[in-house]
Amino acid sequence: MANSWFKYSGSGSVNTATNYSAVSGTPNCPQPKQQLCAINSEIQLVNGVQRPVITGTLQAEIMAAVSSGAESSNVTLQPFN
């Protein structure tokens, strides 16, 4: 399966696929790195809309990035709004 970047909506659970929107290319996530911006994940279709597949491994990667403030290859961060 193919992977894509998905931008987090900024509200709701970070583990819920419908709280993300597919973006083309790597999303622009400015400094400072404080909260979830986007994830890189396998694509699934939910009601005809591309959504991320959020595995247990990706959930752990999201939590680690958010708690440490350090991005990973699949998780980017952005400033608090």
N, CA, C and O atoms as a GROMACS GRO file, in nm:
protein
  324
    1MET      N    1   0.084  -0.119   0.000
    1MET     CA    2   0.000   0.000   0.000
    1MET      C    3   0.088   0.125   0.000
    1MET      O    4   0.204   0.122   0.042
    2ALA      N    5   0.031   0.232  -0.048
    2ALA     CA    6   0.102   0.360  -0.055
    2ALA      C    7   0.088   0.436   0.076
    2ALA      O    8  -0.008   0.418   0.151
    3ASN      N    9   0.186   0.523   0.100
    3ASN     CA   10   0.182   0.611   0.216
    3ASN      C   11   0.161   0.755   0.170
    3ASN      O   12   0.188   0.790   0.056
    4SER      N   13   0.112   0.838   0.262
    4SER     CA   14   0.092   0.980   0.237
    4SER      C   15   0.104   1.055   0.369
    4SER      O   16   0.096   0.996   0.476
    5TRP      N   17   0.123   1.186   0.359
    5TRP     CA   18   0.119   1.272   0.478
    5TRP      C   19  -0.026   1.313   0.502
    5TRP      O   20  -0.102   1.339   0.409
    6PHE      N   21  -0.062   1.319   0.630
    6PHE     CA   22  -0.196   1.360   0.673
    6PHE      C   23  -0.181   1.468   0.780
    6PHE      O   24  -0.113   1.448   0.881
    7LYS      N   25  -0.246   1.582   0.757
    7LYS     CA   26  -0.242   1.694   0.852
    7LYS      C   27  -0.348   1.672   0.959
    7LYS      O   28  -0.463   1.642   0.928
    8TYR      N   29  -0.307   1.688   1.084
    8TYR     CA   30  -0.399   1.676   1.198
    8TYR      C   31  -0.488   1.799   1.205
    8TYR      O   32  -0.441   1.911   1.184
    9SER      N   33  -0.617   1.780   1.234
    9SER     CA   34  -0.714   1.891   1.238
    9SER      C   35  -0.692   1.984   1.357
    9SER      O   36  -0.738   2.098   1.356
   10GLY      N   37  -0.623   1.936   1.459
   10GLY     CA   38  -0.598   2.018   1.578
   10GLY      C   39  -0.697   1.995   1.689
   10GLY      O   40  -0.682   2.049   1.798
   11SER      N   41  -0.800   1.914   1.663
   11SER     CA   42  -0.895   1.883   1.769
   11SER      C   43  -0.935   1.736   1.760
   11SER      O   44  -0.927   1.674   1.654
   12GLY      N   45  -0.978   1.682   1.873
   12GLY     CA   46  -1.015   1.542   1.878
   12GLY      C   47  -0.895   1.453   1.900
   12GLY      O   48  -0.781   1.500   1.907
   13SER      N   49  -0.921   1.325   1.910
   13SER     CA   50  -0.816   1.228   1.938
   13SER      C   51  -0.716   1.219   1.824
   13SER      O   52  -0.755   1.215   1.707
   14VAL      N   53  -0.588   1.216   1.857
   14VAL     CA   54  -0.483   1.199   1.756
   14VAL      C   55  -0.483   1.057   1.702
   14VAL      O   56  -0.415   1.029   1.603
   15ASN      N   57  -0.558   0.968   1.764
   15ASN     CA   58  -0.566   0.828   1.721
   15ASN      C   59  -0.688   0.799   1.634
   15ASN      O   60  -0.712   0.683   1.599
   16THR      N   61  -0.765   0.902   1.598
   16THR     CA   62  -0.885   0.886   1.516
   16THR      C   63  -0.857   0.933   1.374
   16THR      O   64  -0.826   1.050   1.352
   17ALA      N   65  -0.868   0.842   1.279
   17ALA     CA   66  -0.831   0.870   1.139
   17ALA      C   67  -0.909   0.987   1.079
   17ALA      O   68  -0.855   1.060   0.996
   18THR      N   69  -1.034   1.007   1.119
   18THR     CA   70  -1.115   1.114   1.061
   18THR      C   71  -1.073   1.253   1.109
   18THR      O   72  -1.127   1.353   1.061
   19ASN      N   73  -0.978   1.262   1.202
   19ASN     CA   74  -0.927   1.391   1.247
   19ASN      C   75  -0.806   1.436   1.165
   19ASN      O   76  -0.736   1.529   1.205
   20TYR      N   77  -0.783   1.371   1.050
   20TYR     CA   78  -0.671   1.403   0.962
   20TYR      C   79  -0.721   1.424   0.819
   20TYR      O   80  -0.821   1.365   0.778
   21SER      N   81  -0.649   1.509   0.744
   21SER     CA   82  -0.676   1.530   0.602
   21SER      C   83  -0.549   1.502   0.523
   21SER      O   84  -0.440   1.544   0.564
   22ALA      N   85  -0.562   1.432   0.411
   22ALA     CA   86  -0.446   1.403   0.325
   22ALA      C   87  -0.393   1.533   0.265
   22ALA      O   88  -0.469   1.621   0.227
   23VAL      N   89  -0.260   1.544   0.257
   23VAL     CA   90  -0.194   1.657   0.193
   23VAL      C   91  -0.093   1.604   0.092
   23VAL      O   92  -0.043   1.492   0.108
   24SER      N   93  -0.065   1.683  -0.010
   24SER     CA   94   0.036   1.640  -0.108
   24SER      C   95   0.172   1.690  -0.061
   24SER      O   96   0.187   1.805  -0.022
   25GLY      N   97   0.270   1.602  -0.066
   25GLY     CA   98   0.404   1.637  -0.022
   25GLY      C   99   0.413   1.644   0.129
   25GLY      O  100   0.319   1.609   0.200
   26THR      N  101   0.527   1.691   0.177
   26THR     CA  102   0.548   1.706   0.320
   26THR      C  103   0.484   1.836   0.367
   26THR      O  104   0.510   1.941   0.307
   27PRO      N  105   0.401   1.833   0.471
   27PRO     CA  106   0.333   1.955   0.516
   27PRO      C  107   0.430   2.055   0.578
   27PRO      O  108   0.533   2.018   0.634
   28ASN      N  109   0.394   2.184   0.568
   28ASN     CA  110   0.471   2.290   0.631
   28ASN      C  111   0.429   2.300   0.776
   28ASN      O  112   0.315   2.338   0.806
   29CYS      N  113   0.519   2.267   0.868
   29CYS     CA  114   0.491   2.271   1.011
   29CYS      C  115   0.596   2.361   1.076
   29CYS      O  116   0.709   2.317   1.099
   30PRO      N  117   0.560   2.488   1.107
   30PRO     CA  118   0.658   2.585   1.156
   30PRO      C  119   0.710   2.556   1.296
   30PRO      O  120   0.658   2.469   1.367
   31GLN      N  121   0.812   2.631   1.336
   31GLN     CA  122   0.871   2.624   1.471
   31GLN      C  123   0.784   2.708   1.564
   31GLN      O  124   0.708   2.790   1.514
   32PRO      N  125   0.789   2.693   1.694
   32PRO     CA  126   0.855   2.585   1.766
   32PRO      C  127   0.771   2.457   1.759
   32PRO      O  128   0.651   2.461   1.734
   33LYS      N  129   0.835   2.346   1.782
   33LYS     CA  130   0.772   2.214   1.770
   33LYS      C  131   0.709   2.176   1.904
   33LYS      O  132   0.778   2.125   1.993
   34GLN      N  133   0.577   2.200   1.919
   34GLN     CA  134   0.510   2.183   2.048
   34GLN      C  135   0.391   2.087   2.046
   34GLN      O  136   0.362   2.024   2.148
   35GLN      N  137   0.324   2.075   1.933
   35GLN     CA  138   0.206   1.988   1.927
   35GLN      C  139   0.202   1.919   1.791
   35GLN      O  140   0.274   1.957   1.699
   36LEU      N  141   0.118   1.818   1.779
   36LEU     CA  142   0.109   1.740   1.656
   36LEU      C  143   0.069   1.827   1.537
   36LEU      O  144  -0.024   1.907   1.546
   37CYS      N  145   0.140   1.808   1.428
   37CYS     CA  146   0.108   1.876   1.302
   37CYS      C  147   0.056   1.776   1.199
   37CYS      O  148  -0.054   1.792   1.146
   38ALA      N  149   0.137   1.672   1.172
   38ALA     CA  150   0.101   1.577   1.067
   38ALA      C  151   0.168   1.443   1.090
   38ALA      O  152   0.266   1.431   1.163
   39ILE      N  153   0.112   1.341   1.024
   39ILE     CA  154   0.170   1.207   1.031
   39ILE      C  155   0.185   1.151   0.890
   39ILE      O  156   0.110   1.187   0.799
   40ASN      N  157   0.282   1.063   0.873
   40ASN     CA  158   0.301   0.991   0.748
   40ASN      C  159   0.254   0.848   0.772
   40ASN      O  160   0.305   0.779   0.860
   41SER      N  161   0.156   0.805   0.694
   41SER     CA  162   0.092   0.677   0.720
   41SER      C  163   0.044   0.611   0.591
   41SER      O  164   0.033   0.675   0.487
   42GLU      N  165   0.017   0.482   0.602
   42GLU     CA  166  -0.048   0.410   0.494
   42GLU      C  167  -0.186   0.471   0.473
   42GLU      O  168  -0.249   0.519   0.567
   43ILE      N  169  -0.233   0.467   0.349
   43ILE     CA  170  -0.363   0.525   0.312
   43ILE      C  171  -0.474   0.420   0.320
   43ILE      O  172  -0.456   0.306   0.276
   44GLN      N  173  -0.588   0.460   0.376
   44GLN     CA  174  -0.710   0.380   0.369
   44GLN      C  175  -0.823   0.472   0.322
   44GLN      O  176  -0.816   0.593   0.342
   45LEU      N  177  -0.923   0.416   0.259
   45LEU     CA  178  -1.040   0.494   0.219
   45LEU      C  179  -1.150   0.476   0.322
   45LEU      O  180  -1.189   0.363   0.354
   46VAL      N  181  -1.202   0.588   0.374
   46VAL     CA  182  -1.314   0.588   0.467
   46VAL      C  183  -1.424   0.671   0.402
   46VAL      O  184  -1.410   0.793   0.390
   47ASN      N  185  -1.531   0.606   0.361
   47ASN     CA  186  -1.641   0.674   0.290
   47ASN      C  187  -1.589   0.752   0.170
   47ASN      O  188  -1.635   0.863   0.143
   48GLY      N  189  -1.494   0.693   0.098
   48GLY     CA  190  -1.439   0.755  -0.022
   48GLY      C  191  -1.335   0.862   0.001
   48GLY      O  192  -1.290   0.925  -0.095
   49VAL      N  193  -1.296   0.886   0.126
   49VAL     CA  194  -1.198   0.989   0.161
   49VAL      C  195  -1.070   0.922   0.210
   49VAL      O  196  -1.075   0.827   0.288
   50GLN      N  197  -0.954   0.971   0.162
   50GLN     CA  198  -0.827   0.917   0.209
   50GLN      C  199  -0.804   0.954   0.355
   50GLN      O  200  -0.811   1.071   0.392
   51ARG      N  201  -0.777   0.852   0.436
   51ARG     CA  202  -0.749   0.870   0.579
   51ARG      C  203  -0.627   0.784   0.615
   51ARG      O  204  -0.596   0.689   0.544
   52PRO      N  205  -0.559   0.818   0.725
   52PRO     CA  206  -0.442   0.740   0.765
   52PRO      C  207  -0.481   0.609   0.834
   52PRO      O  208  -0.586   0.600   0.898
   53VAL      N  209  -0.394   0.510   0.820
   53VAL     CA  210  -0.404   0.387   0.899
   53VAL      C  211  -0.318   0.412   1.022
   53VAL      O  212  -0.196   0.424   1.011
   54ILE      N  213  -0.380   0.420   1.139
   54ILE     CA  214  -0.308   0.452   1.262
   54ILE      C  215  -0.289   0.324   1.341
   54ILE      O  216  -0.377   0.280   1.415
   55THR      N  217  -0.172   0.264   1.324
   55THR     CA  218  -0.138   0.139   1.393
   55THR      C  219  -0.095   0.167   1.536
   55THR      O  220  -0.073   0.283   1.573
   56GLY      N  221  -0.084   0.064   1.616
   56GLY     CA  222  -0.033   0.079   1.752
   56GLY      C  223   0.107   0.136   1.753
   56GLY      O  224   0.141   0.217   1.840
   57THR      N  225   0.189   0.095   1.657
   57THR     CA  226   0.326   0.147   1.646
   57THR      C  227   0.325   0.296   1.616
   57THR      O  228   0.402   0.371   1.675
   58LEU      N  229   0.237   0.340   1.524
   58LEU     CA  230   0.228   0.482   1.491
   58LEU      C  231   0.172   0.561   1.609
   58LEU      O  232   0.217   0.672   1.634
   59GLN      N  233   0.075   0.506   1.681
   59GLN     CA  234   0.023   0.573   1.801
   59GLN      C  235   0.135   0.599   1.901
   59GLN      O  236   0.145   0.708   1.957
   60ALA      N  237   0.220   0.499   1.923
   60ALA     CA  238   0.332   0.514   2.016
   60ALA      C  239   0.430   0.619   1.966
   60ALA      O  240   0.484   0.696   2.045
   61GLU      N  241   0.452   0.623   1.834
   61GLU     CA  242   0.543   0.722   1.774
   61GLU      C  243   0.487   0.864   1.791
   61GLU      O  244   0.562   0.957   1.820
   62ILE      N  245   0.356   0.879   1.773
   62ILE     CA  246   0.291   1.009   1.792
   62ILE      C  247   0.307   1.054   1.938
   62ILE      O  248   0.348   1.168   1.963
   63MET      N  249   0.276   0.966   2.032
   63MET     CA  250   0.286   1.001   2.174
   63MET      C  251   0.430   1.036   2.213
   63MET      O  252   0.452   1.130   2.288
   64ALA      N  253   0.526   0.961   2.162
   64ALA     CA  254   0.668   0.988   2.193
   64ALA      C  255   0.709   1.124   2.139
   64ALA      O  256   0.778   1.199   2.208
   65ALA      N  257   0.668   1.157   2.017
   65ALA     CA  258   0.705   1.286   1.957
   65ALA      C  259   0.642   1.402   2.033
   65ALA      O  260   0.708   1.502   2.062
   66VAL      N  261   0.514   1.389   2.065
   66VAL     CA  262   0.444   1.497   2.136
   66VAL      C  263   0.501   1.517   2.276
   66VAL      O  264   0.521   1.630   2.319
   67SER      N  265   0.529   1.408   2.347
   67SER     CA  266   0.578   1.422   2.485
   67SER      C  267   0.723   1.470   2.491
   67SER      O  268   0.761   1.539   2.586
   68SER      N  269   0.804   1.436   2.390
   68SER     CA  270   0.945   1.476   2.392
   68SER      C  271   0.972   1.604   2.315
   68SER      O  272   1.075   1.668   2.335
   69GLY      N  273   0.880   1.643   2.226
   69GLY     CA  274   0.902   1.759   2.141
   69GLY      C  275   0.999   1.731   2.027
   69GLY      O  276   1.048   1.823   1.962
   70ALA      N  277   1.026   1.603   2.002
   70ALA     CA  278   1.120   1.562   1.896
   70ALA      C  279   1.044   1.491   1.785
   70ALA      O  280   0.979   1.389   1.808
   71GLU      N  281   1.052   1.546   1.664
   71GLU     CA  282   0.986   1.485   1.550
   71GLU      C  283   1.053   1.353   1.513
   71GLU      O  284   1.167   1.325   1.551
   72SER      N  285   0.979   1.271   1.438
   72SER     CA  286   1.033   1.146   1.386
   72SER      C  287   1.010   1.144   1.235
   72SER      O  288   0.960   1.241   1.178
   73SER      N  289   1.048   1.036   1.171
   73SER     CA  290   1.030   1.028   1.026
   73SER      C  291   0.883   1.024   0.986
   73SER      O  292   0.850   1.053   0.871
   74ASN      N  293   0.794   0.988   1.079
   74ASN     CA  294   0.651   0.978   1.048
   74ASN      C  295   0.564   1.078   1.122
   74ASN      O  296   0.442   1.080   1.103
   75VAL      N  297   0.624   1.162   1.207
   75VAL     CA  298   0.546   1.255   1.288
   75VAL      C  299   0.613   1.392   1.287
   75VAL      O  300   0.732   1.404   1.319
   76THR      N  301   0.538   1.497   1.249
   76THR     CA  302   0.588   1.634   1.255
   76THR      C  303   0.508   1.713   1.358
   76THR      O  304   0.393   1.681   1.387
   77LEU      N  305   0.572   1.815   1.413
   77LEU     CA  306   0.512   1.898   1.518
   77LEU      C  307   0.504   2.043   1.472
   77LEU      O  308   0.569   2.082   1.376
   78GLN      N  309   0.423   2.122   1.543
   78GLN     CA  310   0.404   2.264   1.513
   78GLN      C  311   0.380   2.340   1.643
   78GLN      O  312   0.361   2.278   1.747
   79PRO      N  313   0.379   2.476   1.638
   79PRO     CA  314   0.354   2.553   1.761
   79PRO      C  315   0.209   2.542   1.807
   79PRO      O  316   0.119   2.509   1.729
   80PHE      N  317   0.187   2.571   1.935
   80PHE     CA  318   0.050   2.582   1.986
   80PHE      C  319  -0.014   2.703   1.920
   80PHE      O  320   0.053   2.804   1.898
   81ASN      N  321  -0.142   2.693   1.889
   81ASN     CA  322  -0.214   2.806   1.826
   81ASN      C  323  -0.262   2.902   1.930
   81ASN      O  324  -0.325   3.003   1.896
   0.00000   0.00000   0.00000
